[in-house]
């Protein structure tokens, strides 16, 4: 099977438009007003939520991006897991999905078949229906899903509703973009690459099946804006967060790679937007880059009352989900994120 032969420098969620530019683009667009639109793009949430009746709402989201790996089957699995994640981040269940495909006219269609096979397997694993899709010719390969989910309107998780004193839990390690870029440049080992891609193709369904048993004040998934950017959204200009760098979950080889200046374009966009909002009480460039690193199909970031933390972590870790409690929500300070 031929691989996807293209230079991988800005694939996956590393290709996402930066948070500063995106905010400016959306600011002047007409705002939708409808009593049944419970969550729309006037917020920074992961998906739209539309109420159908008092006990049922639908979640709508879509996500697609260029390749960050050369194996088409693996790319399909990662892209699908990433797109499905937004439904889980809202607390919902996936109902159906549609393929979104851009593919060069001259390329071997067996490559596309493998991408679609990988995506279809992840939709099936999610217990959802793959109901069709849309494809176009393009110069570079891009793939993702439009996803519909369901949720009880009274049980929606939003990304900006944390409370003072909440602990912050992340369910997947950081550093996947550093690893994929470094691996493509032969600066990162295959062992680290396999660990990172295994994490990326893992559905957040399994973590959410456990998380929704507990009191959760806020939830999002960590993707293109990096942990720093998504945590900034969670603080909602009301709070600050103290981050204990020793407790962050990350891939060790990504940390070492960052210290050797294996950097990503998306990470630098995130740094440019977030750096002035952060107070680094440590001198550790590797940790800085991990916080800015765009995550493709990253983990769930959960804001949890202190008395729920121990039991939630114990159950997550018993299910082989490498979740860690890495910080706490505090009263608003001069800087939004303080890193120790």
C-alpha positions in Angstrom: 0.0 0.0 0.0 1.4 3.4 -1.0 1.7 5.9 1.8 0.6 9.5 1.7 3.8 11.1 0.4 3.7 14.8 1.4 5.8 16.9 3.8 4.1 16.8 7.2 4.8 20.2 8.7 1.3 21.5 9.5 -1.0 18.5 9.7 -3.7 17.5 12.2 -4.8 20.2 14.6 -1.5 21.9 14.0 -3.2 23.3 10.9 -5.9 25.1 12.9 -6.3 28.8 12.5 -4.8 30.5 15.6 -7.2 31.6 18.4 -6.5 35.3 18.1 -7.1 35.4 14.3 -10.2 33.2 14.6 -11.7 35.3 17.3 -11.4 38.4 15.1 -12.9 36.6 12.1 -16.0 35.5 14.1 -16.6 38.7 16.0 -18.6 40.6 13.4 -20.6 37.6 11.9 -24.4 37.7 12.3 -25.4 35.9 15.6 -28.1 33.3 15.5 -31.0 33.8 17.8 -33.3 31.0 18.5 -34.7 29.8 21.8 -33.8 26.2 20.9 -30.1 27.0 20.2 -28.6 26.2 23.6 -25.0 26.5 22.5 -23.8 28.3 19.3 -20.7 29.9 17.8 -21.2 33.1 19.9 -19.4 31.0 22.6 -16.1 29.2 22.3 -17.6 25.8 22.9 -16.7 22.5 21.2 -20.0 22.0 19.3 -23.5 23.4 18.7 -26.4 22.1 20.8 -30.0 22.5 19.6 -32.9 21.5 21.8 -35.5 19.2 20.1 -37.7 18.7 23.2 -37.3 19.1 27.0 -35.4 15.8 27.4 -33.5 15.7 24.1 -31.1 17.9 22.2 -28.8 17.2 19.3 -25.1 18.1 19.2 -23.6 19.2 15.8 -19.9 19.4 15.0 -17.4 18.9 12.3 -13.7 18.6 12.1 -11.2 17.9 9.3 -7.5 18.5 8.6 -4.5 17.6 6.5 -2.4 14.6 7.3 0.1 14.4 10.1 1.1 10.7 9.4 2.0 8.9 6.2 -0.1 5.8 6.9 -3.5 6.4 5.4 -5.4 3.9 7.5 -3.8 5.4 10.7 -4.6 8.9 9.5 -8.3 7.9 9.0 -8.5 6.6 12.5 -6.9 9.6 14.1 -9.0 12.2 12.1 -12.2 10.4 12.9 -11.4 10.0 16.7 -10.6 13.8 16.7 -13.9 14.7 15.1 -16.0 12.5 17.3 -14.3 13.9 20.4 -16.3 17.2 20.4 -19.5 15.3 21.1 -17.9 13.6 24.1 -16.5 16.9 25.3 -20.1 18.2 25.6 -21.1 15.1 27.5 -23.1 13.5 24.7 -23.4 10.3 22.8 -22.5 10.0 19.1 -25.4 9.2 16.8 -24.2 9.5 13.2 -21.3 10.8 11.1 -20.7 11.9 7.5 -17.3 11.8 5.8 -15.6 15.0 4.6 -12.9 14.3 2.0 -10.4 16.3 -0.1 -8.2 14.2 -2.3 -5.8 14.8 -5.2 -7.2 13.7 -8.5 -3.9 12.0 -9.6 -3.4 10.0 -6.4 -4.1 6.3 -6.0 -7.7 5.8 -4.8 -6.6 2.9 -2.7 -5.0 5.5 -0.4 -8.4 7.1 0.0 -10.0 3.7 0.6 -7.7 3.1 3.5 -8.4 6.5 5.0 -12.1 5.9 4.8 -11.6 2.4 6.3 -9.8 3.8 9.3 -12.5 6.4 9.8 -15.4 4.0 9.4 -13.9 1.6 12.0 -13.7 4.5 14.6 -17.3 5.5 13.9 -18.3 1.9 14.3 -16.3 1.7 17.6 -18.2 4.7 18.8 -21.5 2.8 18.2 -22.6 5.4 15.6 -23.9 5.3 12.0 -21.7 6.3 9.1 -24.3 7.7 6.7 -22.4 9.0 3.7 -20.4 12.2 3.1 -18.9 14.5 0.5 -15.7 14.5 -1.5 -13.8 17.0 -3.7 -10.5 17.1 -5.6 -7.8 19.1 -3.9 -4.0 19.4 -4.0 -3.5 17.9 -0.6 -5.2 15.1 1.3 -7.7 16.2 4.0 -10.2 14.1 5.9 -12.6 14.4 8.8 -16.2 14.0 9.8 -19.4 15.9 10.3 -20.9 14.4 13.5 -24.3 14.4 15.1 -24.8 13.4 18.8 -27.5 13.5 21.4 -27.7 14.7 24.9 -30.2 15.6 27.7 -30.4 19.4 27.6 -30.0 19.6 31.4 -26.7 17.6 31.3 -24.6 19.7 28.8 -21.0 20.2 29.6 -19.6 23.6 28.5 -16.0 24.7 28.3 -16.2 27.9 30.4 -18.2 27.1 33.5 -15.5 26.1 36.0 -15.9 27.1 39.6 -13.4 28.5 42.2 -11.4 25.7 43.8 -12.0 23.1 41.1 -9.2 20.8 40.3 -8.1 20.3 36.7 -7.8 16.9 35.2 -6.4 15.9 31.7 -7.0 12.4 30.3 -4.3 12.2 27.7 -0.5 13.1 27.6 0.6 16.3 25.9 3.2 16.5 23.0 1.7 14.7 20.0 2.5 17.5 17.5 6.1 17.7 18.6 6.4 14.0 18.2 4.8 13.7 14.8 6.8 16.6 13.4 10.0 15.3 15.0 9.4 11.8 13.8 8.9 13.0 10.2 12.3 14.8 10.5 13.8 11.6 12.0 14.5 13.3 15.3 12.0 11.3 17.3 12.0 7.6 17.8 9.4 5.2 16.3 8.6 4.0 19.8 7.5 7.5 20.8 5.6 7.9 17.6 3.6 4.7 18.2 2.8 5.9 21.7 1.6 9.2 20.4 -0.5 7.8 17.5 -2.1 5.2 19.8 -3.2 8.0 22.1 -4.5 10.0 19.2 -6.6 7.2 17.8 -8.1 6.4 21.2 -11.7 7.6 21.5 -12.5 10.0 24.3 -15.7 7.9 24.7 -14.1 5.7 27.3 -13.0 8.6 29.5 -16.4 10.3 29.2 -18.3 7.1 30.1 -16.5 7.4 33.5 -16.5 11.2 33.8 -20.2 11.6 33.4 -20.7 9.6 36.6 -19.3 12.5 38.6 -20.1 16.1 39.3 -18.3 18.0 36.5 -18.4 21.8 36.3 -16.7 22.3 33.0 -15.2 20.1 30.2 -13.5 20.5 26.8 -11.2 18.5 24.7 -7.6 19.8 24.1 -6.9 20.2 20.4 -5.4 22.9 18.2 -5.1 25.7 20.7 -3.0 23.5 23.1 -3.6 23.0 26.8 -2.8 26.7 27.5 -5.4 28.0 24.9 -8.2 25.7 26.0 -7.5 26.3 29.6 -7.7 30.1 28.8 -11.2 29.5 27.4 -12.2 27.6 30.5 -11.2 30.5 32.8 -13.6 32.7 30.9 -12.0 35.9 32.1 -13.3 35.1 35.6 -10.6 33.0 37.2 -7.0 32.1 37.0 -5.4 28.6 37.1 -2.3 27.4 39.0 -0.6 24.7 37.0 1.9 22.3 38.6 4.3 21.4 35.8 5.5 18.3 37.7 2.0 16.8 37.5 1.3 17.5 33.8 0.8 14.3 31.7 3.1 14.4 28.7 5.2 12.1 26.5 8.8 12.3 27.8 10.3 12.3 24.3 8.1 15.2 23.4 9.5 17.1 26.4 13.1 16.3 25.4 12.3 17.2 21.8 10.9 20.5 22.7 14.1 21.3 24.7 16.0 20.5 21.6 13.8 23.0 19.7 11.6 20.6 17.7 8.8 23.1 17.3 5.5 23.3 15.5 4.0 26.2 13.5 0.8 25.9 15.5 2.6 25.9 18.8 4.3 29.2 17.9 0.9 30.7 17.0 -0.4 29.5 20.3 2.6 31.0 22.1 2.1 34.4 20.4 -1.5 34.5 21.5 -1.1 33.1 25.1 2.3 34.1 26.3 1.3 37.5 27.8 -1.6 35.8 29.6 0.8 33.4 31.4 3.2 33.7 34.4 6.0 31.1 34.3 7.4 30.7 37.7 9.8 28.0 36.3 12.5 28.3 33.7 11.7 25.3 31.5 11.4 25.8 27.8 10.2 22.2 27.3 7.2 22.6 29.6 6.4 25.9 27.9 6.3 24.2 24.5 4.2 21.3 25.8 1.6 23.8 27.1 1.5 25.5 23.7 1.7 22.4 21.6 -1.4 21.8 19.4 -3.0 18.4 20.3 -4.6 16.3 17.6 -7.3 14.2 19.2 -6.1 15.3 22.6 -7.6 14.4 25.9 -10.5 15.7 27.8 -9.8 18.7 30.1 -12.1 18.5 33.1 -12.8 21.0 35.9 -13.9 19.0 39.0 -14.8 19.9 42.6 -12.1 18.8 45.0 -14.2 16.2 46.7 -14.7 14.3 43.4 -11.1 14.2 42.3 -9.7 11.1 44.1 -12.6 8.8 43.1 -12.7 10.0 39.5 -8.9 9.6 39.0 -8.9 6.2 40.6 -11.6 5.0 38.2 -10.0 6.6 35.2 -6.6 5.1 35.9 -8.1 1.7 36.7 -9.5 1.8 33.1 -5.9 2.5 31.8 -6.7 6.1 31.0 -3.6 8.1 32.0 -5.4 11.0 33.6 -3.7 13.4 36.0 -4.7 16.2 38.3 -2.3 19.0 37.3 -3.8 22.2 38.7 -6.5 24.2 40.5 -8.8 27.1 39.7 -8.0 30.2 41.8 -9.3 33.7 42.2 -8.5 35.9 39.2 -5.0 37.3 39.2 -3.0 39.6 36.9 -2.1 36.6 34.7 -4.6 33.9 33.8 -2.3 30.9 34.0 0.4 30.6 36.6 2.9 27.8 36.0 5.0 26.4 38.9 
